[in-house]
Amino acid sequence: MSRHEATVEIESKTDAYPVERLMNQLYDLVREESRHFNRYHTI
């Protein structure tokens, strides 16, 4: 399985919480989609 990393610099503390929520939602979405994909596309 590939490993991907990203770095985000946030200068404003006000922006930190919304960005964290967005990243968590993105992570959950990718995780759920990969489960769905893996269920139907076994190698």
DAZIPE-V248628 format. One line per field, one symbol per residue. phi: phi as a letter, one per 30 degrees, with the letter a starting at -180 (. if undefined). psi: psi as a letter, one per 40 degrees, with the letter a starting at -180 (. if undefined). burial: + if it has 9 or more other ideal C-beta (glycine too) atoms within 8 Angstrom, else -. Layout:
BEGIN
phi: ???
psi: ???
burial: ???
END
This chain:
BEGIN
phi: .dcbbbbbccdcddddddddddddddeddddddddddddcbdc
psi: hihiiihhhhdhddeddddddddddddddddddddddddegi.
burial: --------------++--+---+--------------------
END
